[in-house]
């Protein structure tokens, strides 16, 4: 098969952590061919969505950030010529990202297999999408109104505030009712009332880890990665220094996965990372969910292999 990846710059990928690299390695191990492009390499030309792509070869070296790969000459190839195209550009989900989903949707209509579905990506904002499942989430408020945020804080006393377009825990604040910095935090996050943010009741079980649960084609991986905050930190994100510990899914984890899996898969979201703290769903990650390496290294369960299995299954069904 020919598999194309839309990623950030290759020299920014940390191969010991990046899930895109895990999937690339798995695909190569099965004899598939890799191609790579960046978001700016998506083009509409001559009635088709085209990628300005390069072949990608994995060298097996780790000398430096450039040594693990080799790329070929750039070529114009319509996206429907690939067996799968994985959109793995990291957030923020800005206007350029939005335009990319439109081009990818046009490619989809021409027969391209896009992971994840461009419309699904647009419809399921990684923070906002949880409100589609209100029985599974903690008390949550989405607003740009300082008055409403303060009322929410007065009711719950200990809350988390976060932007709607971030990743890796960036811009996330824990706020107490007696915090002297409440005003400046709200002003900064909302840009003085110009930007919506999310407020959630603080979940004390974060001390046991913010769990990343993978759904592949609607089915849960049996292990989650619990990202445990470092001392003095309220964020479990690995990018914020959290410690990742793989754990078997609990009954509640399976309950959440069962409720979301078929719904998300029906929307064309084949590769999803749920974030669960305690009993609550807190985020639905669909752009570039990570943590495959950590689960594989600690448990031996090949999450990337499960993804490639599904791509191969789709190819067989088309024949």
KEVEXMAR-104625 format. One line per field, with one value per residue (C-alpha): x, z, y. Coordinates in steps of 0.001 Angstrom, whole numbers, padded with zeros to 6 digits. Each point is the difference from the previous one (the first is absolute). Example, Ala and Ser with C-alpha at 12.3 -4.5 7.8 and 13.67 -1.06 7.14 Angstrom:
xx <- (012300/001370)
zz <- (007800/-000660)
yy <- (-004500/003440)
END
This chain:
xx <- (000000/000928/-000615/000421/000485/-000754/002203/001948/003622/001766/002888/-002494/-001124/001372/000154/000044/-003345/-001837/-002965/000288/003478/-001371/-002547/002617/002311/-002814/-001020/003584/000403/-002917/001479/-002114/001351/000041/-000508/000099/-001190/-000674/-003244/001234/000515/-003745/-001107/-003176/001085/-001626/-003165/001775/001442/003701/002797/003508/001441/003368/000785/001054/002606/000726/003725/-000023/002522/-000478/003195/-001906/-003380/000759/001612/-003066/-001435/000778/-002407/-000182/-000767/-003262/-002761/-003611/-002298/-003816/-000965/-002385/003051/001002/-001510/-000245/000810/000519/-000556/002387/000655/000120/-002366/-000706/-003105/000316/-001343/002713/-000886/-003657/000880/001969/-003065/-001969/002643/000164/-003777/000116/002644/-002282/-002787/002460/000623/002813/-000028/000725/000753/-001678/-003018/000385/-003624/000369/003029/-002008/-003052/001892/002078/002322/-001255/-003595/-000921/-000414/-003221/-001628/000222/-001237/-000557/003685/001676/000701/-001858/001072/-000472/000924/-000079/001972/-001984/002067/-003145/-001070/003500/000074/-003430/001232/003048/-002164/-002131/002819/002835/002764/-000086/002126/-000002/001321/-000034/-001987/002838/003020/001869/002442/-001436/001005/-001949/-001754/-000492/-001295/-001820/-001155/-002723/002585/002470/001172/000795/-003513/-000554/003230/-000396/-003503/001071/002983/-001879/-003070/002091/-002154/-003230/000888/000560/-002049/001609/-001015/-000403/-000284/-000285/003412/000124/002153/000597/002475/002574/-000529/000449/-001687/-000628/000434/-002289/000326/-002980/000970/-002930/-002307/001736/001988/003619/-000013/002649/-000091/002973/-000558/001925/000771/000844/003400/000194/-001547/-001703/-003705/000492/000803/001019/003346/000942/-000477/002271/-002561/001050/-001673/-001065/-001885/-003038/-002741/-003317/-002462/-003684/-000752/002579/-001690/-003387/001201/001733/-003127/-002156/002305/001613/-002823/-001112/003476/000742/-003260/001284/003131/002226/002094/002831/-001111/001597/-002412/001166/-001583/000622/-001594/-003553/-000148/000654/001940/001169/-000372/003263/-000342/002704/003243/-000543/003214/001244/000254/003700/-000457/-002800/001944/003247/-001650/-002525/001064/-003383/000576/-002394/001573/-000453/-003718/-000214/001835/-002212/-003032/001601/000807/-003539/-001416/002234/-001142/-003654/000474/001374)
zz <- (000000/-000447/003177/000193/003227/000440/002909/001432/-001089/000193/002035/002725/000498/003100/-001190/003516/000790/-003195/-000939/-003678/000011/001719/-002804/-002666/001462/000201/-003605/-001252/001968/-002039/-003345/-000623/-001652/001752/-001333/001942/-000354/002149/000235/-002475/-002567/-000485/-003318/-002106/-003639/-003238/001812/002576/003496/-000474/002460/-000631/001484/000495/000518/003572/000956/003639/000476/003413/001233/002952/-000168/-000104/-000916/-003737/-000094/000433/-003450/-003650/-002440/-003773/-002601/000418/-002360/-000655/000751/000351/003472/-001338/-001374/003547/001935/003061/000954/003700/001090/002937/000114/003617/001279/000260/-002106/-001709/-003288/-002032/001621/-000859/-003646/-000025/001113/-002907/-002485/001661/-000154/-003737/-000288/001951/-002512/-002747/001705/002466/003372/002517/003666/001759/-002007/-000734/000883/003173/000973/-000507/001855/003020/001472/002438/003011/-001005/-001285/003502/000463/-002489/002843/003018/002281/-000188/000749/003139/000600/-002964/-001187/-003400/-000188/-000430/002728/003118/002142/-000891/000610/003427/000821/-001066/002229/002948/-000445/-000362/001917/-001887/-003820/-003119/-002799/-003455/-003564/-002640/-002528/001985/000481/002439/002959/-001406/001518/002616/003427/003277/001904/003658/001391/002108/-002859/-000280/-003698/-001148/-001887/-001963/-000830/-001360/-001894/-001511/-001069/-001346/-001432/001915/-001031/-003674/000138/001370/002517/001927/003756/001736/003611/001204/000249/002940/-001610/-002316/002622/-001257/-003599/-002984/-002040/-003774/-001430/-003677/-002170/-003293/-002418/002995/002058/003169/000495/003234/001629/000812/000735/003337/-000123/003602/000841/001431/003519/000206/-003414/-000772/-003644/-000883/-003619/-000896/-001647/003424/001715/000918/000600/-002317/001564/-002069/001713/-000976/-000720/002879/-000289/-000143/-002749/-002054/000675/-001395/-002953/-000795/000052/-002313/-002238/-002462/-000140/-000831/-002476/-001824/-000419/-001757/003068/-000187/002319/003232/003363/002899/003127/003192/003556/002735/-001155/-002532/-003689/-000363/-003654/-003354/-001957/-003741/-001697/001042/003143/001460/002711/-002237/000746/003756/-000026/-002334/001981/003347/-000991/-003360/-001485/-003513/-000351/-003299/-001272/000783/-002146/-002939/000345/-000607/-002998/-001505/000721/-001822/-002996/-000118/000128/-002958/-002198)
yy <- (000000/003637/002014/003776/001947/003700/001032/002903/000398/-003367/001391/000971/-003621/-001755/-003579/-001504/001670/000903/-002181/000959/-001549/-003115/-000430/000718/-002657/-002548/000658/-000399/-003250/-001397/001026/003091/003159/003372/003506/003237/003571/003055/001914/002610/-002760/-000507/001503/000192/-000242/-001151/-001051/-002168/000223/-000622/-000589/001298/-003160/-001624/-003661/-000691/-002577/-000884/-000468/-001655/002573/002359/002083/003284/001457/-000326/-003459/-002211/000718/000600/001630/-000097/002631/001879/-001139/001002/-002938/000111/-001173/-002649/-001826/-000984/-002891/002227/003581/000693/003603/000311/003739/001142/002703/002871/-000440/003372/001385/-001734/-003305/000638/000657/-003254/-001945/001465/-001148/-003415/-000306/000662/-002727/-002309/000593/-000990/-003339/000720/-001790/002756/-000750/001659/001174/003732/000708/-002039/002084/003182/-001301/-001322/002804/-001726/001963/000808/-003465/-001405/001997/-002383/-002541/002010/-003017/-000936/003335/002062/003282/002112/003576/001464/003772/003193/001794/000764/000240/-003532/-001379/001620/-001429/-003451/000434/001063/-003111/-002540/001789/-001839/000043/-000387/002593/-000792/001345/-001869/-000266/-001147/-003282/-001566/001897/003397/002886/-002165/001603/-001406/002741/000023/002223/001872/000453/003615/-000462/-000918/003247/-000075/-003710/000545/003128/-001806/-003124/001826/002850/002451/-001697/-000536/-003771/-002886/-002335/-003098/-000234/-003367/-001023/-001179/-003794/-001113/-003405/001722/-001047/-003586/001074/001597/-003145/-000118/-002683/-000881/-000870/-001656/-000348/000327/-002719/000793/-000937/-002062/002203/003713/002216/001736/003269/000847/003630/000758/001447/003467/-000321/-000483/-001052/-003589/000656/-001570/003303/001632/-002516/-002651/-003612/-002511/-003311/-002585/-001528/-002420/001686/000090/-000854/003732/000491/-002723/001583/003332/-001684/-002021/003144/001967/-002618/-000736/003649/001309/-002778/000739/003566/-001255/000363/-003149/001073/001694/000690/000476/001792/-001312/001200/-002076/-000703/002816/000548/003267/000154/-001797/000199/-000562/002064/-001706/-002104/-001337/-002455/-003096/-000463/000042/-002583/-002266/000287/-000743/-002675/-001380/000901/001358/002948/001090/-003552/000201/003161/-001555/-003095/002216/001713/-003396/-001190/003026/-000721/-003636/001027/002330/-002796)
END
